[in-house]
Amino acid sequence: MSFVELIFNAVFNILYVYIFFRVAKLFLKKKETPIFLQAVVYVSIWLINCIVHFWFDNMYLTTITVFFILLIANFILYEGNVISKVLSVISAVAFGLLFEEFVWRLLSLLNDSSPNKVAGSLLSSFLYIVFILMIERYFCIKRTEYISKSSYFNIILILTGSIVLVEVLANVEEKYEWILIGLSAICLIIVSTFYLYDKVNEAYREKLESQVMQERILMHENQLELMKQSQENIGSLWHDMKNHLLLLDTYLKDKDYEGASKYIANIEDYMHVPGQYVNSGNHEVDAILNYRLGKAEKMGCRIVTKLKVPDCSFMLDFDLNMILGNLLDNALEALEHVDDKYLSVELTYKKGILLIHINNTFDGTIRHSGGEFLTRKKDRENHGMGLRNVGYIVKKYNGEQNIQTSKSIFRISIILYLKNQ
């Protein structure tokens, strides 16, 4: 084996190891391990795999070795039970062998001569990555990716171009060493592309979580101010309670029931805190709704609310804020374009099921593409993710979403199954 072939196999093993850990993410959740330890594990697996492959050049021994070192890595880097960890390794190895066999037989049918081993290994790896992408996109809802469909299309386009380039280079008979160098470069490009994709996705998720957290801080500050004002009103009322009761007693003795009723209404008005539109007893729900409904009232909107939720937490606060916040923000955006502003919010929680109904007036203009609703704001790069993120939360809780529109009313209904979360 020449030096260039050694370099190629070393680079190819980087791609091979990356694929295995990509499969592990489908089954397991990563632990909070130091970066140094992660690097040691990755490099060790790559090094052991290279040594076994170079020294023995035996597919069966290499496969067995990969199985055990990946299993050890899963116990070090990932959470989960033993069955899940073993299953992830078996799946990674089995699908790798399956794609290699498929590509090898396909190339044998297309070419009368013996297929190029290097090209076959690369093509099977690229197809394996495409397969993982499809699984991640359509089945792994709990570890949702927030990258748009166009990003997946770009990655698949890169992979397709790489497959074509590998096949072209494999059929060039001259300058074999330079061909291997080119194929090594393709391997590094693919690994780098996926690494950057993961980093962009992670950065976007962190940005989204940061925005949600900042908004939660504002909402809770608003809610605490409302609670403070409410407590002050209660304290003031309690201080003068004796005088209020004496006056009510006088009204009742004089049989002035209308006067007593008006006086009680005055007490209720006094107790009302401006900006407190809902008081369900659930601090998170009240904070989210009071903050948004305050914006709606400033727009001159008629507001109707109906809440039946427990006073304790019934789903992750982040998810609750994501779904309610985005739905209400979209409603507020639609209300900006109409004169007759109306907003209805209904939340009902019962036996692990949450029902959300939000109706609002709008001007009848809807923009959508590929089944997705689009924002009307000019800065589409930083807006328009609302309903998509809502869709992710709906899928996470195995829920259902229904959107209906009439000439002037936009209705969205969502059901979430929280019992098993």
N, C-alpha and C positions, 0 to 999 in steps of 0.2 A: 504494500500500500504506500503510495507516494505521499510526500508532505502535503501537497494540495488536497489530496483525498482525505487526509487526516483533518485538515482545516475544515473542509466541507462537512464531514461527519460530526465534528465538534460543534459547528454552527447549527447543523440540522438537529442535534440533540437539544439545543436551547429551545427550538420550536417544539420539539417532542415533549419536553418537560413542561413547557408553558401550557400545552394542550391538556395535559393530565391535570394540572392544577385548575384549569378552567372548568373541567368536568367536576372536580371536587366541590366547586362553588355551587353547582346545581343541587348537591345533596346536603352540604354542610355549611355551617356558619363559622366564619373565621374568628379565632381567638384574638384577644388583645395581647399579642406577643411583641417583644422588642424587635425593631427592624434588623438589628444585628443578628439575632437568632434566626429570623426569616431568611436573611441572606445566606447564613451558614447552611441552613437546610436546603435551599435551592441549589447552591453551588455544590454541596455534597452529593445530592441526587444526580446532578448533571455530570459530575466527575466520576462517580461510581458507574453510571450508565456508559460513559465514554470508555472507561477502562475495560469493562466487561465486553463491550462491543469490539473494541480494538484488539484486545488480547485473545479472546476466544473465538470471535466471529461466529457465534452460534445463536440462532434466533430463539431457540427454546430456553437456553440458559439466560439470555438477555431478558426475555419476557418474565421468567421467574424472579430474576433479580429486581426488575422494575416493580413487580407486584409487591414484594416485601419492603423495598425502600419507600415506595409511595404509601404503603400502609403505616409505616413508622412515622412518616411525615404528617399523615392525617392525624395521628394521635398527638403530635407535637403542636400543630398549627390550627387544628379545627375542633370545634365543639361537636357534640352528638354522641349517640350510642355506638357500640361496637358494630352492630349490624349495618348501620348507615355508613360507617367508615369503610367496612369491608365491601359493601355494595358499590360505593363510589369507585373504589379501586378496580373491582371486577368489571364495572361498566366501562371505565376508562380504557383498560387493557383490551377488553373484548371488542369494543367499537373500533379501537385502533387496528386490531387484527382484521376485523370485518371490512373496513374500508381499504386496507392494503390488499386483501384478497379480491375485493370487487374491482379495484383499479388494475391489478395485475391481470385478471381474466379479461377485462375490457380491452386493455392494451394488446393482449395476446390475440384477441379477435380482430383488432384493427390492423395489426402488423403481422406479416408472415414470419418475420425474423423474431428473435428473442427480444422482449421489451426491455427498454432501458431501466435498470434497477433504480438509479438515482431519480429519474423523472417519475417513476412509479411511486417512490416513497414521498416525494414532494407533493404530487397530485393527491395522494391519499390523505396527506396531512391537511391540505387546503380544503378538500371536501369535508373532512372531519370538522374543521373550524366553521364552515358554513352550516353544517348540521348543528353544532353547538349554538350558533347564533339563532337559528330557528327555534331551538328548544328554549333558550333564554327569552326570546321575544314573545312567544305565544303560550308558554306553559309555566314559567317560573315567575308567577305573579307576586309572591311574597318578597322577592328580592327585585323589586321593580327597577327597570332602567328608565331614566327620565330623558334619554336622548330620543330625538324624533326619528320617524321612519326614514327620512331622507339620509340620516347618518348611516343607518343600516344599509341603505342602497349604495352609498359611497364605499362602504367597507366591502360589500359583496362585489362591487365593480372592481375594486383593487384586487380582490382574490381571483376574480375571473380573468382579469388581465394577467395576473401572475401565472395562472394555470396555462394560458395560451403561450406566454413567454417561455415557461418551462418546457412545454412541448416543442416549441420551435428550437430552443437551444439543444434539447435532447436529440434532435434529428440532424444537428450539425456534426459532421464526422471529424472535422479538423480542429486543432487546438483544444484538445480535451481539457487541459488544465485551466485554460481561460474560461471554458464553459462552466467548470466547477466553481470557479471564483464568482462568476455571474450568478449561479444558482445560490451560492452562499449569501450573496448580497440580497437576493430576493427573500431568502429566509429571514435575514435581519430586518428587512423592510416590513415584512408581515408582522413579526414580533413587535417591532417599534410602533406600527400602526395600532395594534390592539392595546399596547401599553398606553399610548396616548389617548386612545378611545376611553379606556378605563379611568384615566386621570381626568379627562374632560367631564366624564359622567360623575365622578366623585366630586369635582370642583363645583359642578352645577348643583348637585345634591346639597353640598355644604352651603352654597349660596342661598338655595331655597330654604333650608333649615334656619339659616341666619335671618332671612327676611321674615319667616314665620315667627321666630323668637322675638325679633324686634317689635313685630306687630302685637304679639301676645303681651309684651311689656306695656305697650300703650293701652291695650284693652284692659289689662288688670289695674293699671293706674287709674283709668277712667272708672272702673268698677269699684275700686277702693274709695275713690272720691264720692261716688254715689252712696256707698255704704256709710261713709263718714257723715255725709249730710243727712242720711236717713236716721242714723243714731242720734244726731243732734236734735232732729225734729222730735224723735221719740222721747229724748231726755227733757226737752222743753215741754212737751205735752204732759209727761208724767209729773213734772214739777207743778203744773197748774191743774192737775187732774181733779183735785178736790173742788176747785171753783167750777170746772166744767160740769162735774156731776151735780153740784148744787143747782146750777142753772138749768140743766136738763130735768132735774127733779121738779123745779118750778114750772117748766113748760108742761110736764106731765100732770102735775096737780091741777093746773089751770085748764087741762085738756086741750092745750094748744099743740096738737100733734104735728101740724104743719110747721110750726116754729121749731119743734124738736127735730123734725126731719131736716129742715134747712140748717140747723145748728150742727147736726151730725155731718151733713154734706160739707159744711165749712171746715170741720175737723179733718175730713178726708182730703180736702183740697190742701190743707195745711201740711198734712203728712206726705202728700205727693212730692217726690223729688224730681225736678226737671232733668230729663235725660235717662230716667229709669223707666224703660218701656216694658221690660219683662222682669219678673221676680219669681223664677221657678224654684229657687232654692239650690239649683245646681250652679255653682260659682263659675265654672268654665263656660257653660251655655249662656248664662246671663252676661258674662263679660263679652263674649263674641257678638251676641245679638244687640246689646245696648250700645256697643261701639258703632256697629254698622247702622242700626236704626236711627242713631243720632244724626248720622250723615243724611239718611233718607228724610228725616224731619226738616233739616235745614234746606232741603230741596223743595219743601212744600208737599211732601208725599203723604197720602193717606195710608196708615199702617194698621194691619190686622194681624194679631198673633194668637196662636193656640198651642200651648205647651203642656205635655204630659211626660215629664222625664223625672227620673229619680234624683235625689239630692246628692248622690254619690257618683263617683266616676264610673262610667259604663263602657268607655272605649278609650284608646290612647288619645291624650289631649292633642298631640301633634296631628293625628289623623282627623280628629273632630274639627280642629281649627282649619285644616286644609280643605275639608269638604264644605263646611258651612261658610268659611271665609271666602272661598272662590265663588260659590254659588251666589252669595250676597253681593260680592264685588261685581259680578257679571250683571246682576239685577240692577245695581246702582248705575252701572255704565249705560244700560238700556234706558233707564229712567231719565237720563240727561237729555234724551232726544225726543221726549214727549211732553205735552202740556198737562195732560191728565195723568198724574203720577199716583200709582196704586201699587202697594206691596203687601203680599200676604205670606206669612211664614207659619208653618205647622210642623211641630216635632212631636212624635209619639213613640215612646219606648215601652215594650211589653214583652216579657218572657224571652229576652235576648234578641229581640227584633226591633230595629230602629227604622221608623218611617219618616221621610222628609218630603214635604210638599212646599214648593215655593212658586208663587204666581206673581207676575209683575206686568204692567203695561209696557208696550214697546211700539216702535213706529212701523213694525211689519217688515223691516229690512233685515235679512239674514244672509250672512256670507258663510259659505262652507265649501270645503274641498276634500274629496276622498272620504266623505262621511264625517269629517271633523268640522266643527264650527270655528270660524276665524274671527279674530278681533277686528274692530273697526278703527282702532288706533293706527296712526301712521307708523309708529315704532313697533313693527310686528316682531322684531327680533327679541324684544324684552317684554312683550305682552302676548296674550293669546294662548297661554299655557293653562288657563283656569280649568276649562272643561276637561282637558286632557288629564290634568292632575286629579280632578274629581273622578275620572274614569279609572285611574290607577287605584284609588282608595276603594271604589266600588268593587273592582276585581279582587282586591286584597281580602275583602270581607265576603267574597262570593255573592255579591249583591246584584241588584238589577236596577237599571236606569231607564226612564221613559221621558221623552221630551215631546210635548205637543204645543202647537202654535195655532192661533187663530189670527184674525186681522189685526188685533190690538193686544192680545194677551199671550205671554210666553209662560208655559207651565213646565216645570220639571219635577218629577217624582222619583224618589230613590228609596230602595229598601236594602238594609244592611243586616246581615246575620252575624250577630256579635257573640252569640252564646259559646261558640267553640274557639273564640280567639283568646 
